[in-house]
Amino acid sequence: LEVILNSTPKNYLLENNFPNPFNPSTIITYSLPFDSNVKLTIFNSLGQVIKELISEFQKSGYYEVNFNASEFPSGVYFYSFHASSIDGRQGYLATKKMLLLK
């Protein structure tokens, strides 16, 4: 996990992973406008959780995390990002698709 900028974003946002398709790793980037509880989870095409990348409190900012899928077979995967501000007033949920080709 890496903080990539020191400024504060205006909105929650989950970016498309890069590269996509990928082999064996890809970068997932997201932004937090508020200090938030964050969960970033990887699912297979059957909707089963295969990896929880992040489950923690994070300060507002821009972040990127590397997902290494070398232990998983080729196929379509989904990454789901859920963030909620500490006061519970702001929240964000997004899911995106990625393709692992070996």
N, CA and C atoms as a LAMMPS dump frame, in Angstrom:
ITEM: TIMESTEP
0
ITEM: NUMBER OF ATOMS
306
ITEM: BOX BOUNDS ff ff ff
-5.0000000000000000e+02 5.0000000000000000e+02
-5.0000000000000000e+02 5.0000000000000000e+02
-5.0000000000000000e+02 5.0000000000000000e+02
ITEM: ATOMS id mol type element x y z
1 1 1 N 0.853 -1.186 0
2 1 2 C 0 0 0
3 1 3 C 0.883 1.228 0
4 2 1 N 0.526 2.17 -0.842
5 2 2 C 1.351 3.36 -0.97
6 2 3 C 0.459 4.585 -1.099
7 3 1 N 0.76 5.619 -0.323
8 3 2 C 0.091 6.905 -0.484
9 3 3 C 0.789 7.61 -1.639
10 4 1 N 0.026 8.043 -2.645
11 4 2 C 0.676 8.552 -3.848
12 4 3 C 0.686 10.069 -3.97
13 5 1 N -0.165 10.785 -3.236
14 5 2 C -0.146 12.242 -3.236
15 5 3 C -0.488 12.729 -1.837
16 6 1 N -0.035 13.903 -1.487
17 6 2 C -0.324 14.428 -0.161
18 6 3 C -1.502 15.386 -0.135
19 7 1 N -2.192 15.579 -1.245
20 7 2 C -3.363 16.453 -1.262
21 7 3 C -4.623 15.654 -0.904
22 8 1 N -5.711 16.358 -0.639
23 8 2 C -6.962 15.698 -0.264
24 8 3 C -7.922 15.693 -1.452
25 9 1 N -8.391 14.521 -1.855
26 9 2 C -9.349 14.451 -2.975
27 9 3 C -10.712 15.016 -2.567
28 10 1 N -11.515 15.364 -3.565
29 10 2 C -12.844 15.909 -3.306
30 10 3 C -13.897 14.817 -3.156
31 11 1 N -13.658 13.649 -3.749
32 11 2 C -14.656 12.57 -3.744
33 11 3 C -13.995 11.218 -3.526
34 12 1 N -14.811 10.272 -3.047
35 12 2 C -14.382 8.881 -3.066
36 12 3 C -14.314 8.443 -4.521
37 13 1 N -13.325 7.624 -4.855
38 13 2 C -13.225 7.13 -6.226
39 13 3 C -12.39 5.865 -6.271
40 14 1 N -12.885 4.873 -6.991
41 14 2 C -12.136 3.659 -7.283
42 14 3 C -11.802 3.687 -8.761
43 15 1 N -10.519 3.646 -9.078
44 15 2 C -10.065 3.696 -10.471
45 15 3 C -10.045 2.292 -11.076
46 16 1 N -9.967 2.231 -12.423
47 16 2 C -9.747 0.95 -13.095
48 16 3 C -8.329 0.479 -12.79
49 17 1 N -8.178 -0.821 -12.587
50 17 2 C -6.835 -1.36 -12.331
51 17 3 C -5.973 -1.212 -13.588
52 18 1 N -4.665 -1.178 -13.368
53 18 2 C -3.74 -1.026 -14.494
54 18 3 C -2.514 -1.895 -14.253
55 19 1 N -2.048 -2.669 -15.188
56 19 2 C -2.698 -2.911 -16.483
57 19 3 C -3.891 -3.859 -16.335
58 20 1 N -4.712 -3.886 -17.353
59 20 2 C -5.859 -4.8 -17.394
60 20 3 C -6.127 -5.124 -18.854
61 21 1 N -5.952 -6.361 -19.307
62 21 2 C -5.581 -7.586 -18.566
63 21 3 C -4.168 -7.493 -17.973
64 22 1 N -3.927 -8.361 -16.993
65 22 2 C -2.647 -8.34 -16.303
66 22 3 C -2.107 -9.743 -16.072
67 23 1 N -0.791 -9.825 -15.815
68 23 2 C -0.117 -11.074 -15.465
69 23 3 C 1.25 -10.738 -14.899
70 24 1 N 1.583 -11.054 -13.683
71 24 2 C 0.692 -11.61 -12.66
72 24 3 C 0.18 -10.551 -11.693
73 25 1 N 0.614 -9.256 -11.86
74 25 2 C 0.161 -8.27 -10.878
75 25 3 C -0.412 -7.029 -11.545
76 26 1 N -1.235 -6.314 -10.774
77 26 2 C -1.894 -5.108 -11.252
78 26 3 C -1.982 -4.108 -10.106
79 27 1 N -2.124 -2.842 -10.453
80 27 2 C -2.224 -1.78 -9.462
81 27 3 C -3.676 -1.296 -9.382
82 28 1 N -4.202 -1.192 -8.169
83 28 2 C -5.543 -0.663 -7.925
84 28 3 C -5.37 0.669 -7.188
85 29 1 N -5.978 1.721 -7.734
86 29 2 C -5.839 3.069 -7.185
87 29 3 C -7.201 3.57 -6.715
88 30 1 N -7.195 4.267 -5.572
89 30 2 C -8.447 4.822 -5.053
90 30 3 C -8.156 6.089 -4.259
91 31 1 N -9.218 6.866 -4.019
92 31 2 C -9.063 8.103 -3.255
93 31 3 C -10.093 8.193 -2.148
94 32 1 N -9.676 8.825 -1.054
95 32 2 C -10.512 9.001 0.134
96 32 3 C -10.568 10.489 0.482
97 33 1 N -11.746 11.127 0.383
98 33 2 C -11.835 12.54 0.738
99 33 3 C -11.903 12.772 2.256
100 34 1 N -12.194 11.709 3.002
101 34 2 C -12.297 11.783 4.462
102 34 3 C -11.5 10.635 5.075
103 35 1 N -11.06 10.797 6.323
104 35 2 C -10.513 9.668 7.058
105 35 3 C -11.607 8.602 7.082
106 36 1 N -11.27 7.365 6.706
107 36 2 C -12.312 6.357 6.474
108 36 3 C -11.863 4.969 6.9
109 37 1 N -12.854 4.133 7.171
110 37 2 C -12.616 2.703 7.296
111 37 3 C -12.726 2.138 5.889
112 38 1 N -11.714 1.382 5.475
113 38 2 C -11.604 0.933 4.084
114 38 3 C -11.521 -0.581 4.025
115 39 1 N -12.233 -1.145 3.045
116 39 2 C -12.114 -2.575 2.771
117 39 3 C -11.997 -2.755 1.262
118 40 1 N -10.954 -3.475 0.832
119 40 2 C -10.732 -3.773 -0.582
120 40 3 C -10.61 -5.279 -0.705
121 41 1 N -11.559 -5.884 -1.423
122 41 2 C -11.684 -7.337 -1.483
123 41 3 C -11.681 -7.812 -2.93
124 42 1 N -11.025 -8.951 -3.175
125 42 2 C -10.989 -9.565 -4.51
126 42 3 C -11.911 -10.781 -4.507
127 43 1 N -12.748 -10.88 -5.551
128 43 2 C -13.688 -11.987 -5.714
129 43 3 C -13.404 -12.727 -7.016
130 44 1 N -13.699 -14.026 -7.051
131 44 2 C -13.633 -14.76 -8.317
132 44 3 C -14.963 -14.602 -9.054
133 45 1 N -15.092 -15.219 -10.218
134 45 2 C -16.298 -15.051 -11.033
135 45 3 C -17.535 -15.706 -10.411
136 46 1 N -17.35 -16.538 -9.391
137 46 2 C -18.476 -17.145 -8.674
138 46 3 C -18.919 -16.296 -7.482
139 47 1 N -18.234 -15.173 -7.268
140 47 2 C -18.587 -14.299 -6.159
141 47 3 C -17.946 -14.692 -4.837
142 48 1 N -16.996 -15.612 -4.873
143 48 2 C -16.311 -16.04 -3.653
144 48 3 C -15.13 -15.128 -3.373
145 49 1 N -14.964 -14.761 -2.107
146 49 2 C -13.817 -13.945 -1.71
147 49 3 C -12.553 -14.787 -1.841
148 50 1 N -11.573 -14.289 -2.593
149 50 2 C -10.307 -15.019 -2.712
150 50 3 C -9.165 -14.307 -2.001
151 51 1 N -9.336 -12.988 -1.758
152 51 2 C -8.275 -12.242 -1.081
153 51 3 C -8.847 -10.928 -0.545
154 52 1 N -8.5 -10.63 0.693
155 52 2 C -8.833 -9.323 1.251
156 52 3 C -7.54 -8.515 1.281
157 53 1 N -7.466 -7.501 0.433
158 53 2 C -6.237 -6.721 0.314
159 53 3 C -6.098 -5.699 1.438
160 54 1 N -7.208 -5.062 1.803
161 54 2 C -7.176 -4.02 2.826
162 54 3 C -8.428 -4.123 3.684
163 55 1 N -8.246 -3.979 4.98
164 55 2 C -9.36 -3.85 5.913
165 55 3 C -8.836 -3.063 7.106
166 56 1 N -8.897 -1.723 6.978
167 56 2 C -8.283 -0.887 8.009
168 56 3 C -8.743 0.555 7.899
169 57 1 N -8.439 1.335 8.917
170 57 2 C -8.655 2.774 8.912
171 57 3 C -7.543 3.428 8.097
172 58 1 N -7.918 4.404 7.256
173 58 2 C -6.919 5.143 6.488
174 58 3 C -7.258 6.63 6.496
175 59 1 N -6.224 7.457 6.499
176 59 2 C -6.388 8.907 6.409
177 59 3 C -6.835 9.289 4.996
178 60 1 N -7.439 10.452 4.867
179 60 2 C -7.845 10.922 3.533
180 60 3 C -6.603 11.04 2.638
181 61 1 N -6.809 10.811 1.349
182 61 2 C -5.703 10.901 0.402
183 61 3 C -5.897 9.976 -0.779
184 62 1 N -4.837 9.88 -1.572
185 62 2 C -4.819 9.019 -2.756
186 62 3 C -3.942 7.811 -2.443
187 63 1 N -4.421 6.618 -2.812
188 63 2 C -3.703 5.388 -2.488
189 63 3 C -3.611 4.48 -3.707
190 64 1 N -2.582 3.629 -3.709
191 64 2 C -2.517 2.551 -4.687
192 64 3 C -2.013 1.306 -3.983
193 65 1 N -2.547 0.171 -4.414
194 65 2 C -2.155 -1.107 -3.833
195 65 3 C -1.878 -2.078 -4.975
196 66 1 N -0.855 -2.898 -4.8
197 66 2 C -0.497 -3.896 -5.802
198 66 3 C -1.191 -5.215 -5.463
199 67 1 N -1.867 -5.802 -6.445
200 67 2 C -2.474 -7.125 -6.277
201 67 3 C -1.675 -8.11 -7.116
202 68 1 N -1.018 -9.059 -6.448
203 68 2 C -0.266 -10.103 -7.128
204 68 3 C -1.13 -11.355 -7.181
205 69 1 N -1.475 -11.782 -8.392
206 69 2 C -2.38 -12.907 -8.588
207 69 3 C -1.65 -14.153 -9.076
208 70 1 N -0.356 -14.256 -8.791
209 70 2 C 0.416 -15.388 -9.303
210 70 3 C -0.101 -16.733 -8.793
211 71 1 N -0.802 -16.745 -7.666
212 71 2 C -1.318 -18 -7.114
213 71 3 C -2.708 -18.378 -7.645
214 72 1 N -3.287 -17.516 -8.495
215 72 2 C -4.638 -17.756 -8.99
216 72 3 C -4.628 -18.086 -10.481
217 73 1 N -5.635 -18.862 -10.945
218 73 2 C -5.701 -19.199 -12.37
219 73 3 C -6.193 -18.028 -13.221
220 74 1 N -5.955 -18.109 -14.527
221 74 2 C -6.478 -17.113 -15.457
222 74 3 C -7.984 -17.022 -15.316
223 75 1 N -8.519 -15.825 -15.549
224 75 2 C -9.965 -15.67 -15.504
225 75 3 C -10.374 -14.25 -15.161
226 76 1 N -11.689 -14.082 -15.038
227 76 2 C -12.271 -12.793 -14.68
228 76 3 C -12.359 -12.718 -13.159
229 77 1 N -11.94 -11.59 -12.623
230 77 2 C -12.006 -11.331 -11.186
231 77 3 C -12.652 -9.971 -10.966
232 78 1 N -13.159 -9.769 -9.774
233 78 2 C -13.782 -8.495 -9.412
234 78 3 C -13.112 -7.958 -8.164
235 79 1 N -12.979 -6.651 -8.093
236 79 2 C -12.484 -6.035 -6.868
237 79 3 C -13.537 -5.059 -6.366
238 80 1 N -13.83 -5.184 -5.086
239 80 2 C -14.862 -4.384 -4.454
240 80 3 C -14.228 -3.488 -3.399
241 81 1 N -14.59 -2.224 -3.441
242 81 2 C -14.037 -1.213 -2.55
243 81 3 C -15.172 -0.611 -1.739
244 82 1 N -15.058 -0.678 -0.422
245 82 2 C -16.053 -0.071 0.453
246 82 3 C -15.333 0.85 1.421
247 83 1 N -15.792 2.094 1.488
248 83 2 C -15.206 3.062 2.409
249 83 3 C -16.323 3.809 3.115
250 84 1 N -16.133 4.042 4.402
251 84 2 C -17.107 4.842 5.145
252 84 3 C -16.362 5.79 6.076
253 85 1 N -16.81 7.044 6.068
254 85 2 C -16.168 8.051 6.906
255 85 3 C -16.36 7.688 8.375
256 86 1 N -15.481 8.187 9.212
257 86 2 C -15.503 7.856 10.63
258 86 3 C -16.814 8.28 11.286
259 87 1 N -17.382 9.42 10.849
260 87 2 C -18.646 9.876 11.447
261 87 3 C -19.855 9.133 10.881
262 88 1 N -19.637 8.266 9.875
263 88 2 C -20.717 7.47 9.311
264 88 3 C -21.609 8.209 8.335
265 89 1 N -21.314 9.465 8.055
266 89 2 C -22.177 10.266 7.181
267 89 3 C -21.867 10.097 5.701
268 90 1 N -20.639 9.692 5.389
269 90 2 C -20.224 9.543 3.997
270 90 3 C -19.82 8.095 3.756
271 91 1 N -20.212 7.574 2.61
272 91 2 C -19.825 6.213 2.273
273 91 3 C -19.721 6.032 0.778
274 92 1 N -19.038 4.955 0.406
275 92 2 C -18.823 4.684 -1.015
276 92 3 C -18.647 3.189 -1.191
277 93 1 N -19.279 2.655 -2.223
278 93 2 C -19.127 1.251 -2.574
279 93 3 C -19.037 1.154 -4.086
280 94 1 N -18 0.477 -4.572
281 94 2 C -17.836 0.287 -6.012
282 94 3 C -17.189 -1.061 -6.264
283 95 1 N -17.566 -1.676 -7.373
284 95 2 C -16.984 -2.953 -7.782
285 95 3 C -16.598 -2.847 -9.251
286 96 1 N -15.41 -3.343 -9.577
287 96 2 C -14.931 -3.313 -10.958
288 96 3 C -14.386 -4.68 -11.351
289 97 1 N -14.304 -4.881 -12.669
290 97 2 C -13.872 -6.164 -13.219
291 97 3 C -12.444 -6.07 -13.718
292 98 1 N -11.697 -7.171 -13.547
293 98 2 C -10.337 -7.253 -14.097
294 98 3 C -10.113 -8.641 -14.672
295 99 1 N -9.141 -8.743 -15.578
296 99 2 C -8.898 -9.996 -16.283
297 99 3 C -7.439 -10.426 -16.096
298 100 1 N -7.28 -11.612 -15.547
299 100 2 C -5.953 -12.205 -15.361
300 100 3 C -5.704 -13.184 -16.506
301 101 1 N -4.654 -12.933 -17.281
302 101 2 C -4.262 -13.82 -18.395
303 101 3 C -2.875 -14.347 -18.144
304 102 1 N -2.75 -15.662 -18.098
305 102 2 C -1.427 -16.284 -17.884
306 102 3 C -0.979 -16.988 -19.134
